[in-house]
Amino acid sequence: MTWSHPRGYDPMVACSRLWFEKTGITIEWDKRSLQDFESFPVEELARTYDLIVIDHPHVGQITAEHCLAPLDVPGREAERAALLKGSVGQSYPSYHWQGHQWAFPVDTATQVCAWRPDLLKHAPKTWAEMLVLAREGRVLLPLRPPHSLMTFYTLCGNLETPCATASGQLINREHGMHVLEMMGEISALVDPACFEMDPIAVLERMAKTGSEIACAPLIYGYVNYAIKGFRPNLVAFADIPAAGENGPAGSALGGTGIAVSAFSGHRAEAIDFAYWIASGGIQKSLYAEAGGQPGHADAWEDQAVNAATSDFYTATRKTLEAAWVRPRHNGYMAFQQSASERLNEALLKGHGAGRVIDDLNAQFLRSFRGLANQA
C-alpha cells in the first residue's frame, strides 16, 4: 500500500516490475489518498498488505501495536550501514525507534519553498521578502490539517525555538505566541481556500494555465512539478525563506519509508524488496526515472537526476539537511490531527494567541498520558 500521487505510486510500480524480472516475485500496489496516508491506522493496513509505505511519526504507534516487522535483521549490517550513510538529513534515523529500524526511507521531503521561475527572478530568501509577494496576492500556503501544524513547527524551528519531541510543553508560551501571530499575518493574506488545501492542491493551482500564484513559502516538495511537461507551468523549488538568523533550518521533516507487515506470510521476500528499493543504485536510477522523489543521497547528488528536475535536489538540500524530526511517541498521531484543527480554528476565528498555545501545550502533554517505554 502506498499513497495516491505519481510520486508515491509510479516508482513503486516501476521498481516492482523490474523486481519481478529479477526474482520472479510479483508485487501489486494499491494506493490511498494523501489525507488517509497522514492519518489512517497502520495496523489495519498491516493486516491486509505485506509492504506498506509509512510516515516516520507513526513509529511509536506501530511499535506499541507490534504490527510491523523490524528491518534490522541479522547478516545485513553492511547494507544498513550503507543506507544510513546515504541518509539525506535525518531521513534514515527517523524510522529508528526503541532499538530497531522499522522502515527504510524511499522518499525524502520537508517543507521547502515552491516558486514559479517564469514569474519571479528568484525564490524569496527571507520571510519578509515573501510577505511582499503575499500582499500582492501571489502566495498560497497549504493549511489543511496537518499542514497548518507543520508550518507552525517549521517557523518555530527556523526561529531557533523548536518544538519539543518528548513529554512536557510543546513550546514556550511566548515563542509559540510569536509564531502564531506570524501565521495569522500570512493566513490573512492568502486565499481562504488554503484552509482546505494540501500541498498537492496548492501545487496544482500554481502550475495550471493562467495562474499568477508565484510562491508557496512552506510546502512539502513534490519533484514531479519541477519536471518539464508534467503540468502546463513548471514549479521550481528552493530552500525555505528564512524567518530567523540561522538560514533554512528547522523545517518539519516529511518523506516516506517502506515497511513490512509483521503479519505477512512473505516476510523474508518483502524485506528483500525493501532493502533493494531503498538502495542507492535503484534510488538514483529507476526510482527517480519513474517520477519518485528518492530518499538516498546517491540520487540527490546525481547530476542527471538534478538536470531532469530543475535542480530540485541541490536547490533544497540545505533545508533537508537541517530539518527537524517530529515527535514519534505512541499517542502523537492523534495530537497531530487535533493540534492542526485547533490552529485552524484559531486562525479562522481570531482566537487569542496565548489561549491557543496553552491549548496546544495541554494537548501535547495529554498525548503522553498512560504511555510507558516510549523513549
ZASE-813771 format. One record per residue (C-alpha): y, z, x. Coordinates in nm, 2 decimals. Layout:
<r v="Y" w="Z" u="X"/>
...
***
This chain:
<r v="0.00" w="0.00" u="0.00"/>
<r v="0.34" w="-0.10" u="0.13"/>
<r v="0.69" w="-0.15" u="-0.03"/>
<r v="0.83" w="-0.44" u="-0.22"/>
<r v="1.06" w="-0.63" u="0.01"/>
<r v="0.98" w="-0.92" u="0.25"/>
<r v="1.05" w="-0.68" u="0.54"/>
<r v="0.78" w="-0.44" u="0.41"/>
<r v="0.52" w="-0.68" u="0.27"/>
<r v="0.52" w="-1.01" u="0.46"/>
<r v="0.44" w="-0.88" u="0.81"/>
<r v="0.16" w="-0.67" u="0.68"/>
<r v="0.00" w="-0.97" u="0.51"/>
<r v="0.05" w="-1.20" u="0.81"/>
<r v="-0.10" w="-0.94" u="1.05"/>
<r v="-0.39" w="-0.87" u="0.82"/>
<r v="-0.47" w="-1.24" u="0.81"/>
<r v="-0.49" w="-1.25" u="1.19"/>
<r v="-0.69" w="-0.93" u="1.19"/>
<r v="-0.94" w="-1.10" u="0.97"/>
<r v="-0.97" w="-1.39" u="1.21"/>
<r v="-1.02" w="-1.14" u="1.50"/>
<r v="-1.26" w="-0.90" u="1.33"/>
<r v="-1.39" w="-1.04" u="1.00"/>
<r v="-1.24" w="-0.74" u="0.82"/>
<r v="-1.03" w="-0.81" u="0.51"/>
<r v="-0.72" w="-0.61" u="0.43"/>
<r v="-0.54" w="-0.67" u="0.10"/>
<r v="-0.19" w="-0.52" u="0.04"/>
<r v="-0.02" w="-0.40" u="-0.28"/>
<r v="0.35" w="-0.32" u="-0.29"/>
<r v="0.57" w="-0.07" u="-0.48"/>
<r v="0.95" w="-0.06" u="-0.53"/>
<r v="1.18" w="0.10" u="-0.27"/>
<r v="1.25" w="0.38" u="-0.52"/>
<r v="0.88" w="0.45" u="-0.55"/>
<r v="0.84" w="0.44" u="-0.18"/>
<r v="1.11" w="0.70" u="-0.13"/>
<r v="0.96" w="0.94" u="-0.39"/>
<r v="0.61" w="0.86" u="-0.51"/>
<r v="0.34" w="1.13" u="-0.41"/>
<r v="0.14" w="1.01" u="-0.11"/>
<r v="-0.17" w="1.20" u="-0.23"/>
<r v="-0.20" w="0.97" u="-0.53"/>
<r v="-0.18" w="0.67" u="-0.32"/>
<r v="-0.43" w="0.81" u="-0.07"/>
<r v="-0.70" w="0.83" u="-0.34"/>
<r v="-0.67" w="0.46" u="-0.40"/>
<r v="-0.58" w="0.29" u="-0.07"/>
<r v="-0.72" w="0.30" u="0.28"/>
<r v="-0.39" w="0.22" u="0.45"/>
<r v="-0.05" w="0.35" u="0.33"/>
<r v="0.30" w="0.28" u="0.46"/>
<r v="0.49" w="0.61" u="0.45"/>
<r v="0.83" w="0.76" u="0.54"/>
<r v="0.84" w="1.04" u="0.80"/>
<r v="0.98" w="1.31" u="0.57"/>
<r v="0.65" w="1.31" u="0.38"/>
<r v="0.45" w="1.45" u="0.68"/>
<r v="0.49" w="1.82" u="0.58"/>
<r v="0.37" w="1.75" u="0.23"/>
<r v="0.08" w="1.53" u="0.33"/>
<r v="-0.03" w="1.78" u="0.59"/>
<r v="-0.04" w="2.05" u="0.32"/>
<r v="-0.23" w="1.82" u="0.08"/>
<r v="-0.48" w="1.71" u="0.35"/>
<r v="-0.46" w="1.35" u="0.22"/>
<r v="-0.40" w="1.16" u="0.54"/>
<r v="-0.63" w="1.13" u="0.85"/>
<r v="-0.48" w="1.23" u="1.18"/>
<r v="-0.45" w="0.92" u="1.41"/>
<r v="-0.48" w="1.12" u="1.74"/>
<r v="-0.85" w="1.05" u="1.77"/>
<r v="-1.03" w="1.13" u="2.10"/>
<r v="-1.06" w="0.85" u="2.35"/>
<r v="-0.74" w="0.66" u="2.26"/>
<r v="-0.49" w="0.87" u="2.46"/>
<r v="-0.37" w="0.58" u="2.67"/>
<r v="-0.29" w="0.38" u="2.36"/>
<r v="-0.10" w="0.66" u="2.20"/>
<r v="0.09" w="0.72" u="2.53"/>
<r v="0.20" w="0.35" u="2.52"/>
<r v="0.31" w="0.38" u="2.16"/>
<r v="0.52" w="0.69" u="2.25"/>
<r v="0.67" w="0.52" u="2.55"/>
<r v="0.76" w="0.23" u="2.32"/>
<r v="0.93" w="0.45" u="2.06"/>
<r v="1.28" w="0.35" u="1.96"/>
<r v="1.46" w="0.68" u="1.94"/>
<r v="1.26" w="0.94" u="1.76"/>
<r v="1.05" w="0.70" u="1.56"/>
<r v="0.71" w="0.79" u="1.70"/>
<r v="0.77" w="1.17" u="1.73"/>
<r v="0.90" w="1.18" u="1.37"/>
<r v="0.54" w="1.13" u="1.24"/>
<r v="0.41" w="1.42" u="1.46"/>
<r v="0.36" w="1.74" u="1.27"/>
<r v="0.16" w="2.06" u="1.33"/>
<r v="0.00" w="1.92" u="1.64"/>
<r v="-0.12" w="1.58" u="1.50"/>
<r v="0.01" w="1.23" u="1.47"/>
<r v="0.00" w="1.13" u="1.10"/>
<r v="0.14" w="0.77" u="1.13"/>
<r v="0.25" w="0.51" u="1.38"/>
<r v="0.59" w="0.35" u="1.35"/>
<r v="0.56" w="-0.01" u="1.25"/>
<r v="0.92" w="-0.04" u="1.13"/>
<r v="1.23" w="0.14" u="1.27"/>
<r v="1.56" w="0.18" u="1.08"/>
<r v="1.85" w="0.41" u="1.05"/>
<r v="2.19" w="0.39" u="0.88"/>
<r v="2.39" w="0.13" u="1.06"/>
<r v="2.68" w="-0.10" u="0.97"/>
<r v="2.64" w="-0.43" u="0.79"/>
<r v="2.91" w="-0.68" u="0.81"/>
<r v="2.99" w="-1.04" u="0.74"/>
<r v="3.08" w="-1.23" u="1.07"/>
<r v="3.24" w="-1.51" u="0.86"/>
<r v="3.48" w="-1.27" u="0.70"/>
<r v="3.56" w="-1.03" u="0.99"/>
<r v="3.62" w="-1.08" u="1.37"/>
<r v="3.41" w="-0.78" u="1.45"/>
<r v="3.24" w="-0.48" u="1.27"/>
<r v="3.47" w="-0.18" u="1.23"/>
<r v="3.42" w="0.06" u="1.52"/>
<r v="3.58" w="0.37" u="1.36"/>
<r v="3.57" w="0.53" u="1.02"/>
<r v="3.95" w="0.49" u="1.00"/>
<r v="3.92" w="0.11" u="1.07"/>
<r v="3.66" w="0.09" u="0.79"/>
<r v="3.88" w="0.27" u="0.54"/>
<r v="4.14" w="-0.01" u="0.58"/>
<r v="3.88" w="-0.26" u="0.46"/>
<r v="3.77" w="-0.02" u="0.18"/>
<r v="4.13" w="0.00" u="0.05"/>
<r v="4.13" w="-0.38" u="0.03"/>
<r v="3.82" w="-0.38" u="-0.19"/>
<r v="3.60" w="-0.53" u="0.08"/>
<r v="3.35" w="-0.25" u="0.12"/>
<r v="3.03" w="-0.13" u="-0.06"/>
<r v="2.83" w="0.18" u="0.01"/>
<r v="2.48" w="0.24" u="-0.13"/>
<r v="2.49" w="0.57" u="-0.32"/>
<r v="2.18" w="0.56" u="-0.54"/>
<r v="1.96" w="0.86" u="-0.46"/>
<r v="1.86" w="0.94" u="-0.19"/>
<r v="2.12" w="0.73" u="-0.01"/>
<r v="2.41" w="0.95" u="-0.10"/>
<r v="2.24" w="1.23" u="0.08"/>
<r v="2.16" w="1.00" u="0.38"/>
<r v="2.53" w="0.93" u="0.40"/>
<r v="2.61" w="1.30" u="0.39"/>
<r v="2.35" w="1.36" u="0.67"/>
<r v="2.49" w="1.08" u="0.89"/>
<r v="2.85" w="1.19" u="0.86"/>
<r v="2.75" w="1.55" u="0.94"/>
<r v="2.56" w="1.43" u="1.24"/>
<r v="2.83" w="1.19" u="1.36"/>
<r v="3.09" w="1.47" u="1.34"/>
<r v="2.86" w="1.68" u="1.57"/>
<r v="2.78" w="1.92" u="1.29"/>
<r v="2.42" w="1.81" u="1.20"/>
<r v="2.24" w="1.95" u="0.90"/>
<r v="1.96" w="2.20" u="0.95"/>
<r v="1.59" w="2.09" u="0.97"/>
<r v="1.45" w="2.45" u="0.95"/>
<r v="1.48" w="2.73" u="0.70"/>
<r v="1.84" w="2.86" u="0.64"/>
<r v="2.15" w="2.70" u="0.52"/>
<r v="2.16" w="2.32" u="0.53"/>
<r v="2.52" w="2.30" u="0.66"/>
<r v="2.81" w="2.53" u="0.75"/>
<r v="3.02" w="2.56" u="0.43"/>
<r v="3.35" w="2.44" u="0.60"/>
<r v="3.18" w="2.15" u="0.77"/>
<r v="3.00" w="2.04" u="0.46"/>
<r v="3.32" w="2.06" u="0.25"/>
<r v="3.49" w="1.83" u="0.50"/>
<r v="3.21" w="1.57" u="0.49"/>
<r v="3.20" w="1.58" u="0.11"/>
<r v="3.58" w="1.52" u="0.10"/>
<r v="3.52" w="1.22" u="0.32"/>
<r v="3.26" w="1.09" u="0.08"/>
<r v="3.49" w="1.15" u="-0.21"/>
<r v="3.75" w="0.93" u="-0.04"/>
<r v="3.52" w="0.64" u="0.03"/>
<r v="3.33" w="0.66" u="-0.30"/>
<r v="3.66" w="0.63" u="-0.49"/>
<r v="3.74" w="0.31" u="-0.30"/>
<r v="3.42" w="0.12" u="-0.37"/>
<r v="3.28" w="-0.03" u="-0.68"/>
<r v="3.14" w="0.25" u="-0.91"/>
<r v="2.83" w="0.04" u="-0.93"/>
<r v="2.75" w="0.17" u="-0.59"/>
<r v="2.61" w="0.48" u="-0.75"/>
<r v="2.33" w="0.26" u="-0.89"/>
<r v="2.28" w="0.05" u="-0.57"/>
<r v="2.03" w="0.10" u="-0.29"/>
<r v="2.06" w="-0.09" u="0.04"/>
<r v="1.88" w="-0.40" u="-0.08"/>
<r v="2.12" w="-0.43" u="-0.38"/>
<r v="2.42" w="-0.39" u="-0.15"/>
<r v="2.30" w="-0.65" u="0.09"/>
<r v="2.21" w="-0.89" u="-0.18"/>
<r v="2.56" w="-0.87" u="-0.31"/>
<r v="2.71" w="-0.91" u="0.03"/>
<r v="2.50" w="-1.21" u="0.10"/>
<r v="2.55" w="-1.41" u="-0.22"/>
<r v="2.76" w="-1.72" u="-0.26"/>
<r v="3.13" w="-1.63" u="-0.31"/>
<r v="3.10" w="-1.27" u="-0.21"/>
<r v="3.41" w="-1.12" u="-0.05"/>
<r v="3.24" w="-0.79" u="0.05"/>
<r v="3.28" w="-0.78" u="0.43"/>
<r v="3.12" w="-0.44" u="0.52"/>
<r v="2.88" w="-0.17" u="0.43"/>
<r v="2.95" w="0.10" u="0.69"/>
<r v="2.65" w="0.32" u="0.64"/>
<r v="2.34" w="0.14" u="0.52"/>
<r v="1.98" w="0.11" u="0.63"/>
<r v="1.95" w="-0.21" u="0.83"/>
<r v="1.74" w="-0.50" u="0.69"/>
<r v="1.68" w="-0.75" u="0.96"/>
<r v="1.60" w="-1.03" u="0.71"/>
<r v="1.96" w="-1.07" u="0.61"/>
<r v="2.05" w="-1.14" u="0.97"/>
<r v="1.83" w="-1.44" u="0.98"/>
<r v="2.00" w="-1.77" u="0.92"/>
<r v="1.89" w="-1.92" u="0.59"/>
<r v="1.74" w="-1.60" u="0.44"/>
<r v="2.04" w="-1.58" u="0.19"/>
<r v="2.35" w="-1.80" u="0.14"/>
<r v="2.56" w="-1.59" u="0.37"/>
<r v="2.44" w="-1.42" u="0.69"/>
<r v="2.49" w="-1.05" u="0.72"/>
<r v="2.51" w="-0.91" u="1.07"/>
<r v="2.45" w="-0.55" u="1.18"/>
<r v="2.62" w="-0.32" u="1.43"/>
<r v="2.64" w="0.04" u="1.53"/>
<r v="2.79" w="0.28" u="1.27"/>
<r v="3.17" w="0.32" u="1.27"/>
<r v="3.24" w="0.65" u="1.45"/>
<r v="3.40" w="0.92" u="1.24"/>
<r v="3.38" w="1.17" u="1.53"/>
<r v="3.43" w="1.15" u="1.91"/>
<r v="3.07" w="1.10" u="2.01"/>
<r v="3.02" w="0.73" u="1.93"/>
<r v="2.75" w="0.61" u="1.69"/>
<r v="2.54" w="0.93" u="1.70"/>
<r v="2.38" w="1.13" u="1.42"/>
<r v="2.26" w="0.86" u="1.18"/>
<r v="1.98" w="0.96" u="0.94"/>
<r v="1.66" w="0.81" u="1.08"/>
<r v="1.45" w="0.60" u="0.84"/>
<r v="1.19" w="0.33" u="0.90"/>
<r v="0.82" w="0.34" u="0.81"/>
<r v="0.49" w="0.43" u="0.96"/>
<r v="0.13" w="0.32" u="0.89"/>
<r v="-0.10" w="0.59" u="0.79"/>
<r v="-0.47" w="0.62" u="0.70"/>
<r v="-0.61" w="0.79" u="0.39"/>
<r v="-0.83" w="1.10" u="0.45"/>
<r v="-1.04" w="0.98" u="0.15"/>
<r v="-1.10" w="0.64" u="0.29"/>
<r v="-1.46" w="0.52" u="0.32"/>
<r v="-1.35" w="0.29" u="0.60"/>
<r v="-1.15" w="0.54" u="0.81"/>
<r v="-1.25" w="0.40" u="1.16"/>
<r v="-1.17" w="0.04" u="1.07"/>
<r v="-0.84" w="0.15" u="0.92"/>
<r v="-0.74" w="0.35" u="1.23"/>
<r v="-0.83" w="0.05" u="1.45"/>
<r v="-0.59" w="-0.17" u="1.25"/>
<r v="-0.31" w="0.10" u="1.26"/>
<r v="-0.33" w="0.11" u="1.64"/>
<r v="-0.33" w="-0.27" u="1.67"/>
<r v="-0.04" w="-0.35" u="1.43"/>
<r v="0.18" w="-0.08" u="1.59"/>
<r v="0.12" w="-0.21" u="1.95"/>
<r v="0.40" w="-0.37" u="2.14"/>
<r v="0.23" w="-0.71" u="2.17"/>
<r v="0.18" w="-0.75" u="1.80"/>
<r v="0.52" w="-0.60" u="1.71"/>
<r v="0.72" w="-0.84" u="1.92"/>
<r v="0.52" w="-1.14" u="1.82"/>
<r v="0.36" w="-1.19" u="1.48"/>
<r v="0.50" w="-0.88" u="1.31"/>
<r v="0.86" w="-0.98" u="1.40"/>
<r v="0.80" w="-1.35" u="1.33"/>
<r v="0.68" w="-1.27" u="0.98"/>
<r v="1.00" w="-1.10" u="0.89"/>
<r v="0.92" w="-0.75" u="0.99"/>
<r v="1.16" w="-0.50" u="1.15"/>
<r v="0.95" w="-0.37" u="1.44"/>
<r v="0.92" w="-0.01" u="1.54"/>
<r v="0.83" w="-0.08" u="1.91"/>
<r v="1.08" w="-0.12" u="2.19"/>
<r v="0.90" w="-0.43" u="2.32"/>
<r v="1.03" w="-0.61" u="2.02"/>
<r v="1.38" w="-0.45" u="2.03"/>
<r v="1.42" w="-0.57" u="2.38"/>
<r v="1.28" w="-0.92" u="2.34"/>
<r v="1.53" w="-1.20" u="2.38"/>
<r v="1.35" w="-1.43" u="2.14"/>
<r v="1.33" w="-1.16" u="1.87"/>
<r v="1.70" w="-1.09" u="1.91"/>
<r v="1.80" w="-1.46" u="1.92"/>
<r v="1.63" w="-1.52" u="1.58"/>
<r v="1.80" w="-1.22" u="1.42"/>
<r v="2.17" w="-1.25" u="1.52"/>
<r v="2.10" w="-0.98" u="1.79"/>
<r v="2.01" w="-0.73" u="1.52"/>
<r v="1.82" w="-0.50" u="1.76"/>
<r v="2.06" w="-0.50" u="2.06"/>
<r v="2.36" w="-0.46" u="1.83"/>
<r v="2.22" w="-0.14" u="1.66"/>
<r v="2.01" w="0.01" u="1.94"/>
<r v="2.27" w="0.28" u="2.04"/>
<r v="2.27" w="0.41" u="1.68"/>
<r v="1.89" w="0.42" u="1.67"/>
<r v="1.85" w="0.60" u="2.00"/>
<r v="2.10" w="0.87" u="1.88"/>
<r v="1.96" w="0.90" u="1.53"/>
<r v="1.88" w="1.24" u="1.36"/>
<r v="1.54" w="1.32" u="1.22"/>
<r v="1.54" w="1.46" u="0.87"/>
<r v="1.37" w="1.78" u="0.76"/>
<r v="0.99" w="1.73" u="0.71"/>
<r v="0.86" w="2.05" u="0.57"/>
<r v="0.64" w="2.07" u="0.26"/>
<r v="0.90" w="2.10" u="-0.01"/>
<r v="1.16" w="1.87" u="0.14"/>
<r v="1.09" w="1.57" u="-0.07"/>
<r v="1.19" w="1.74" u="-0.39"/>
<r v="1.50" w="1.87" u="-0.22"/>
<r v="1.60" w="1.52" u="-0.11"/>
<r v="1.60" w="1.40" u="-0.47"/>
<r v="1.77" w="1.70" u="-0.62"/>
<r v="2.04" w="1.72" u="-0.35"/>
<r v="2.12" w="1.35" u="-0.39"/>
<r v="2.16" w="1.39" u="-0.76"/>
<r v="2.39" w="1.69" u="-0.71"/>
<r v="2.60" w="1.50" u="-0.46"/>
<r v="2.64" w="1.21" u="-0.70"/>
<r v="2.72" w="1.44" u="-0.99"/>
<r v="2.99" w="1.60" u="-0.78"/>
<r v="3.14" w="1.27" u="-0.66"/>
<r v="3.15" w="1.12" u="-1.01"/>
<r v="3.29" w="1.43" u="-1.18"/>
<r v="3.51" w="1.56" u="-0.91"/>
<r v="3.34" w="1.90" u="-0.86"/>
<r v="3.49" w="2.13" u="-0.61"/>
<r v="3.36" w="2.08" u="-0.26"/>
<r v="3.28" w="2.45" u="-0.19"/>
<r v="3.08" w="2.49" u="-0.50"/>
<r v="2.88" w="2.18" u="-0.42"/>
<r v="2.80" w="2.28" u="-0.07"/>
<r v="2.69" w="2.62" u="-0.20"/>
<r v="2.45" w="2.45" u="-0.44"/>
<r v="2.31" w="2.23" u="-0.16"/>
<r v="2.26" w="2.53" u="0.07"/>
<r v="2.08" w="2.72" u="-0.21"/>
<r v="1.86" w="2.42" u="-0.30"/>
<r v="1.77" w="2.38" u="0.07"/>
<r v="1.67" w="2.75" u="0.10"/>
<r v="1.46" w="2.73" u="-0.21"/>
<r v="1.27" w="2.43" u="-0.07"/>
<r v="1.11" w="2.66" u="0.19"/>
<r v="1.01" w="2.94" u="-0.05"/>
<r v="0.64" w="3.02" u="-0.07"/>
<r v="0.56" w="2.79" u="0.22"/>
<r v="0.38" w="2.90" u="0.53"/>
<r v="0.29" w="2.75" u="0.86"/>
<r v="0.53" w="2.46" u="0.83"/>
<r v="0.68" w="2.48" u="1.18"/>
***
